Amino acid sequence: MLKSNSLDKPAPSSLRPVLVGASRTITTYEDVWKFKPRHVVESASVDDIRSAVAEAAASGLRVRAIGAGSSWASHLVTRDVCVSLRKLSKIHNIDLINKTVTVDAGVRLGDLSRALASGEVRKFGPDSQPEELRAARVAIGMLGVIVRLELQAVDLPWVRFSELTMNLETFPARLPAILSQYEHVWAHWTLGEDTVRVECLEARKEKTDGFHRYNAIWRPASRVLVQLLNRCGISTSSLLQLRDRFYWFMKSARRRGASSSLKPDGVHGKVFMSMQYGVPASQMEMAVDRIRNSNFAAQNRGRVVEFKFLKGKDLSYLGPNCDGDAVLFNLWWLVDEPNKLDVFDSFEETMQSIHARPHWGKFHRPPSREYMQATYPRWAEFEAVRSRFDPGGMFSIFDRDDAR
């Protein structure tokens, strides 16, 4: 393995061809982050990334990679070198027998290949050292830049939708039976209320009466309309955002009275923000109690907190379910644009007080090394792998004073 401090590492080319003079303002989803790095590299090939990374390393600059920018995450922001993967979007292979697809990183998602701080391309897979593959699966960009991935596909199941309503106090006790019966469970708790609405999907491998092919719209009443609109070129994501904006408009109109204008004040100043923190399933009741008794709940009565559930998988060091089953507390809210960066502050303080784990692609304040050490039991093992791949901390998400 070629490390960044190897004596025989390739000599970087001149900085001028790749890095100098290439800068522009980067804007992420909903204009959450706007930043202007010293250099923006529009990489159309792996060689472009190799050169940019090697030159940045030789110049003592940090590197962060960005795809479509559809993220609220602050660790995308850099003052040094931003490597854009938008043009790295080729589908290389579809294996129908093994149900795998190999794509460039610009096609999104990831697992296999990364460009290291030396400019070397390293592959991770079944033959890799276990600790390296585990670190690579969830690395937050700290091992390097993903350039190509092999993704495992699965057959779409046949599913049937059900909805349950229950008391918040009894929900934790009933949850194990619900999770054993249904493949997908998505719960909704309105702050200030003591009931939980639980949406469930029961799955089958074969077609069965009452079951339909899985898609992003769970409710049967909405599914046909959404599929028709999808065929017209309107994405499901766009439809969900339109739905939520409409719900907000109706609530606002009711508060202001039927005689109010068609557009409530500030309609153009609303943006979608999302934050998610996860805890081990064993801590669910404690987390619910902390949230229910927090200033956050008191100040946001009527807003919805979603519960999502993950089975434990010993596949990564930094995943929310790295050491067992996890419960994820998710916020997806339409908020006033001027308050978008602090609207979740009290929720985040509550979740961090119990060392909850952030969703790395959603809005969150950058964690410190101390928080990572306290939150992820095997942080030291991840750090050992990271230090081998990037001893200089070029891909670090931490402040420079906190990077070592």
Residue, then its C-alpha position, 0 to 999 in steps of 0.5 A: m500500500l502506498k502511503s502519503n509519506s512513502l519515499d517512492k510516492p509519485a511526484p506531484s505535477s505542477l500546481r498550475p494545471v489543476l488547482v490554480g485559478a479554478s475557484r467558484t462559490i459552492t452552494t449546497y441544498e436549500d442554500v444551507w452552506k455557501f463557501k468559496p474554496r481556493h480551488v474547485v476541481e471538476s473531475a471527469s476521470v480518476d486521473d483528475i482526482r489523483s492529480a488534484v489530491a497529490e498536488a493538494a498534499a504537496s501544498g499542505l491543503r485539505v481536500r473535501a469531495i462533493g457530489a450533487g450537493s444534496s446534503w445539509a452536512s457541514h463537513l462538505v465545507t472547505r477553504d482549500v480544495c473541493v473535488s467535485l464528482r458530478k462529472l464522474s458518473k459512468i455506469h461501468n457494469i451491471d451483473l444480473i446474475n450476482k445482482t451488482v452494479t459498478v458505477d463511478a462515484g458521481v452516480r452516488l452512494g458508495d463503498l469500494s474505491r478511494a483516492l488516498a492522500s498519496g494520489e494512489v487508488r486503493k480498492f476495498g472489498p471482500d479480500s481487504q483487511p476486515e478493519e479497513l473495509r469496516a472503516a471504509r464503509v462509513a468514513i465521512g470522507m476521512l480516508g479519501v475520495i470515493v471514485r468507484l463503487e460496486l453496489q449490491a442490488v436487491d429484488l423489490p419485495w411485494v408489500r402491504f401497508s398498515e397503520l397503527t395508532m398507540n399511546l406513546e407510553t406503550f409504544p416501546a413495549r409494543l415495538p419488538a412485536i411490531l418490528s418482528q411482523y413488519e419489514h419497514v416501520w416508520a413512526h410519527w410523534t407530534l410534539g405535545e401529544d401522547t400518541v404515536r402513528v406507526e406506518c408499517l409495511e409487511a413484505r413478501k417475496e412473491k406476489t400475494d393478494g393485497f400486496h403491491r411492489y414496493n415504492a417510496i409512497w407507502r399509502p395505496a391511495s396515493r400510489v397510483l397518482v404519484q406513479l402517473l406524475n413520475r411518468c410526467g417527469i416529476s420526481t417523488s422527492s419533489l412531490l413530497q416537498l410540494r405536499d409538505r409546503f401545501y400542508w404548511f400553507m393550509k395550517s398557516a391559513r387556518r391560523r390567520g383566518a379564511s379571509s387571508s391572502l392565498k399566500p401567507d406572509g413569508v411563504h417564499g422564505k421557507v426552506f426544508m431542513s433535516m436533522q437526525y440523531g440515533v441511539p441504541a434501541s435500549q436507550m429509546e425510552m430515555a431519549v423520548d423522555r429527554i425530548r418530551n421534557s426539553n425546551f425543544a418540545a415545549q417550543n415546537r408543539g405540533r411539529v412531528v418527530e419521526f422514528k426510524f429503526l435499523k437492525g444492528k450490523d457489525l459492518s462499520y465503525l461510525g454507523p448509527n447501528c455499528d454496535g446493535d439495533a438503533v432508533l433514529f430520531n428524524l426531523w424533516w421540517l419546513v422552517d423560516e429561512p433566516n432561522k435555518l441554521d439554529v432551528f434545531d439547536s435545542f434538539e441537537e443539545t438534547m441528543q448530544s447530551i446522551h451521546a446520540r449519533p448524527h446522520w452524516g448527510k443531514f444537518h449537524r454541528p461538526p463533532s469534536r474528537e472527544y465527542m467521537q471517542a465518547t459516542y463510537p465504542r470503536w473509534a480508536e480502531f477507525e482512527a488507527v486505519r485513518s492514520r495509516f491512510d492519511p497520516g497528515g490529516m488532509f481529509s480530516i473533518f476536524d478543526r486543524d487544532d483538533a485534527r491530531 
